[in-house]
């Protein structure tokens, strides 16, 4: 920015016979205004899940059957007579049952996510300006001009 002060110049305008002009103040320059804004966010998440199941079933059965029946008659006489009678029944039954069931299931999962966010705003305002002030005096009339 510059500032000029010219003081009294002694300039005569040529009307009303001799007006003095005071050209007192003049500015010119540039002006810069800026706006900077920054927003940053970061986050993450992670989760894991697991599920396992085991099912087992056992069944055992055993059966055994025995059946015996007998009849035995024996007869002896001293005169050399011998009599013998046998009836016999034998029954045997065996059984065995075995059941086995095994089941297993499982699942496992995991998830991971990350994010980043960056917002940046930059705005620049540039302006050039010029400003001057004049003061006219004389002849009983005053005029002020500003731009």
KEMAR-496439 format. One record per residue: residue in three letters; x, y, z of N, C-alpha, C in turn. Coordinates in steps of 0.05 Angstrom, whole numbers, padded with zeros to 5 digits, always signed. Layout:
% residues N
AlaXYZXYZXYZ ...
//
This chain:
% residues 147
Unk+00017-00023+00000+00000+00000+00000+00018+00024+00000 Unk+00011+00044-00016+00027+00068-00016+00010+00092-00008 Unk+00022+00112+00002+00008+00135+00013+00023+00159+00002 Unk+00009+00176-00013+00021+00201-00024+00007+00225-00012 Unk+00022+00243-00002+00012+00268+00008+00025+00290-00008 Unk+00009+00303-00024+00020+00323-00042+00021+00351-00030 Unk+00006+00356-00010+00007+00382+00003-00006+00403-00015 Unk+00001+00428-00012-00010+00450-00028+00005+00451-00054 Unk-00009+00449-00076+00004+00450-00102+00003+00477-00115 Unk-00014+00494-00106-00016+00520-00118-00029+00520-00145 Unk-00044+00501-00151-00057+00498-00177-00081+00516-00178 Unk-00082+00530-00200-00105+00549-00204-00123+00537-00225 Unk-00148+00536-00219-00167+00523-00237-00176+00540-00260 Unk-00174+00566-00258-00181+00582-00281-00209+00592-00280 Unk-00225+00586-00262-00251+00598-00260-00254+00612-00233 Unk-00268+00633-00232-00271+00651-00210-00245+00663-00202 Unk-00226+00664-00219-00202+00680-00216-00180+00668-00199 Unk-00181+00646-00187-00158+00635-00173-00167+00617-00150 Unk-00175+00594-00157-00181+00575-00136-00157+00558-00129 Unk-00153+00555-00104-00131+00537-00096-00143+00509-00093 Unk-00128+00490-00103-00137+00462-00100-00118+00448-00081 Unk-00129+00436-00061-00113+00420-00042-00118+00391-00049 Unk-00098+00379-00060-00099+00351-00068-00085+00335-00045 Unk-00100+00329-00025-00088+00321+00000-00082+00292+00005 Unk-00097+00272-00005-00093+00245+00004-00098+00226-00020 Unk-00080+00207-00023-00083+00187-00044-00072+00160-00034 Unk-00087+00138-00038-00079+00111-00030-00083+00092-00053 Unk-00065+00074-00056-00068+00052-00076-00054+00028-00065 Unk-00064+00004-00072-00051-00020-00062-00067-00045-00068 Unk-00059-00066-00056-00073-00092-00059-00078-00103-00031 Unk-00100-00118-00030-00108-00129-00004-00113-00159-00009 Unk-00103-00176+00008-00107-00205+00006-00120-00215+00031 Unk-00142-00227+00028-00155-00240+00051-00157-00270+00044 Unk-00151-00286+00063-00152-00315+00058-00167-00329+00079 Unk-00179-00352+00072-00194-00369+00090-00184-00398+00086 Unk-00172-00409+00106-00162-00436+00105-00176-00452+00126 Unk-00187-00475+00119-00201-00492+00137-00194-00521+00131 Unk-00187-00536+00151-00179-00564+00147-00194-00581+00167 Unk-00206-00602+00158-00220-00621+00175-00210-00649+00168 Unk-00201-00664+00188-00191-00691+00183-00202-00710+00203 Unk-00211-00733+00193-00222-00754+00211-00212-00781+00202 Unk-00206-00798+00221-00196-00825+00215-00209-00844+00234 Unk-00217-00867+00225-00230-00887+00242-00226-00915+00231 Unk-00230-00934+00248-00228-00962+00239-00245-00979+00258 Unk-00254-01001+00247-00269-01020+00263-00261-01049+00255 Unk-00262-01066+00274-00255-01094+00268-00272-01112+00287 Unk-00283-01133+00276-00298-01152+00292-00293-01180+00281 Unk-00295-01199+00299-00291-01227+00292-00313-01244+00306 Unk-00321-01265+00292-00342-01282+00303-00334-01311+00297 Unk-00338-01328+00317-00333-01357+00312-00354-01372+00328 Unk-00364-01393+00315-00384-01410+00327-00378-01439+00319 Unk-00376-01456+00339-00370-01484+00334-00389-01501+00351 Unk-00398-01523+00339-00416-01541+00354-00408-01570+00348 Unk-00409-01586+00368-00402-01615+00365-00425-01631+00378 Unk-00435-01649+00363-00456-01667+00372-00447-01695+00370 Unk-00450-01710+00391-00441-01738+00390-00462-01755+00406 Unk-00469-01777+00394-00489-01794+00407-00479-01823+00405 Unk-00479-01836+00427-00471-01864+00429-00494-01881+00438 Unk-00497-01904+00427-00518-01923+00436-00506-01951+00435 Unk-00507-01965+00457-00497-01992+00459-00520-02010+00469 Unk-00523-02032+00457-00543-02051+00467-00530-02079+00465 Unk-00536-02095+00484-00526-02123+00483-00547-02141+00495 Unk-00551-02163+00483-00571-02182+00493-00559-02210+00492 Unk-00566-02225+00512-00556-02252+00514-00579-02270+00525 Unk-00584-02292+00512-00606-02310+00521-00594-02338+00523 Unk-00598-02350+00544-00590-02378+00548-00615-02394+00556 Unk-00619-02415+00544-00642-02433+00552-00632-02461+00553 Unk-00636-02474+00575-00627-02502+00578-00651-02518+00590 Unk-00655-02540+00580-00675-02559+00590-00663-02587+00589 Unk-00667-02601+00609-00655-02627+00610-00673-02648+00624 Unk-00669-02672+00616-00684-02694+00628-00664-02718+00627 Unk-00659-02729+00648-00640-02752+00649-00651-02772+00669 Unk-00655-02795+00660-00664-02817+00677-00645-02840+00673 Unk-00636-02850+00694-00618-02873+00693-00627-02894+00714 Unk-00629-02919+00705-00640-02940+00723-00622-02964+00720 Unk-00614-02975+00742-00597-02999+00743-00610-03020+00761 Unk-00610-03044+00752-00620-03067+00768-00597-03087+00771 Unk-00597-03100+00794-00574-03119+00798-00574-03142+00779 Unk-00594-03147+00766-00594-03169+00747-00584-03161+00720 Unk-00566-03142+00720-00554-03131+00696-00573-03118+00677 Unk-00591-03103+00689-00610-03087+00673-00601-03058+00677 Unk-00597-03046+00655-00590-03018+00656-00609-03003+00637 Unk-00621-02981+00646-00639-02964+00630-00630-02935+00634 Unk-00628-02922+00611-00620-02894+00612-00636-02879+00591 Unk-00646-02855+00598-00662-02838+00579-00652-02809+00583 Unk-00646-02797+00561-00636-02769+00561-00654-02752+00543 Unk-00663-02731+00552-00675-02709+00536-00661-02683+00544 Unk-00652-02670+00525-00638-02645+00532-00642-02625+00510 Unk-00647-02600+00517-00650-02578+00499-00632-02555+00509 Unk-00617-02544+00491-00600-02522+00497-00605-02500+00476 Unk-00610-02475+00484-00615-02453+00466-00597-02430+00475 Unk-00583-02418+00457-00566-02396+00463-00571-02373+00442 Unk-00575-02349+00451-00580-02326+00434-00562-02303+00443 Unk-00547-02292+00425-00530-02268+00430-00537-02246+00410 Unk-00538-02222+00419-00543-02199+00401-00527-02175+00411 Unk-00518-02159+00393-00503-02135+00400-00510-02113+00380 Unk-00515-02089+00389-00522-02066+00373-00504-02043+00382 Unk-00492-02030+00363-00475-02007+00370-00481-01984+00350 Unk-00489-01962+00360-00495-01938+00343-00476-01916+00352 Unk-00465-01902+00333-00448-01879+00339-00453-01857+00318 Unk-00460-01834+00327-00465-01811+00310-00446-01788+00319 Unk-00432-01777+00300-00414-01755+00306-00419-01733+00286 Unk-00424-01709+00295-00428-01687+00277-00414-01662+00288 Unk-00401-01648+00271-00386-01624+00279-00391-01602+00258 Unk-00397-01579+00267-00400-01556+00249-00387-01532+00260 Unk-00379-01515+00243-00366-01490+00253-00366-01469+00232 Unk-00366-01445+00241-00364-01422+00223-00347-01400+00237 Unk-00332-01386+00220-00315-01365+00231-00314-01343+00210 Unk-00317-01318+00220-00317-01296+00201-00304-01272+00215 Unk-00292-01255+00199-00280-01231+00210-00284-01208+00190 Unk-00284-01184+00201-00290-01160+00185-00272-01138+00195 Unk-00260-01123+00176-00243-01101+00184-00247-01079+00164 Unk-00252-01055+00174-00256-01032+00156-00242-01007+00168 Unk-00231-00992+00150-00217-00967+00158-00226-00945+00139 Unk-00227-00921+00150-00234-00899+00133-00218-00874+00141 Unk-00214-00857+00122-00201-00831+00127-00216-00810+00112 Unk-00219-00787+00124-00234-00766+00111-00218-00740+00115 Unk-00215-00726+00093-00200-00701+00093-00216-00680+00077 Unk-00224-00659+00091-00238-00637+00078-00220-00613+00080 Unk-00213-00601+00058-00197-00577+00058-00211-00556+00042 Unk-00212-00533+00053-00224-00510+00039-00204-00487+00040 Unk-00198-00477+00016-00180-00454+00015-00193-00434-00004 Unk-00198-00411+00005-00210-00390-00011-00192-00366-00008 Unk-00187-00353-00031-00170-00330-00030-00185-00307-00044 Unk-00186-00285-00030-00199-00261-00040-00177-00240-00046 Unk-00175-00233-00071-00156-00213-00079-00171-00188-00088 Unk-00162-00166-00080-00175-00140-00088-00154-00119-00091 Unk-00157-00104-00112-00140-00081-00116-00157-00056-00113 Unk-00146-00036-00101-00162-00012-00096-00145+00012-00100 Unk-00159+00033-00106-00147+00060-00108-00167+00080-00096 Unk-00157+00098-00081-00175+00117-00067-00162+00144-00068 Unk-00178+00164-00073-00167+00191-00073-00188+00210-00062 Unk-00178+00231-00050-00196+00251-00039-00187+00279-00050 Unk-00207+00293-00059-00202+00321-00070-00219+00340-00054 Unk-00207+00363-00051-00221+00385-00038-00218+00410-00054 Unk-00240+00420-00063-00240+00445-00079-00250+00467-00061 Unk-00235+00488-00060-00243+00511-00043-00241+00536-00060 Unk-00260+00553-00056-00259+00579-00070-00286+00588-00078 Unk-00290+00614-00082-00315+00625-00092-00338+00620-00074 Unk-00335+00614-00049-00357+00610-00031-00371+00583-00034 Unk-00361+00565-00050-00374+00540-00055-00354+00518-00049 Unk-00361+00497-00034-00343+00476-00028-00352+00450-00041 Unk-00334+00435-00051-00341+00410-00064-00322+00389-00054 Unk-00332+00365-00046-00316+00343-00037-00322+00319-00055 Unk-00301+00308-00066-00305+00284-00083-00287+00262-00072 Unk-00298+00238-00070-00283+00215-00060-00290+00191-00077 Unk-00269+00177-00084-00273+00152-00100-00258+00130-00087 
//
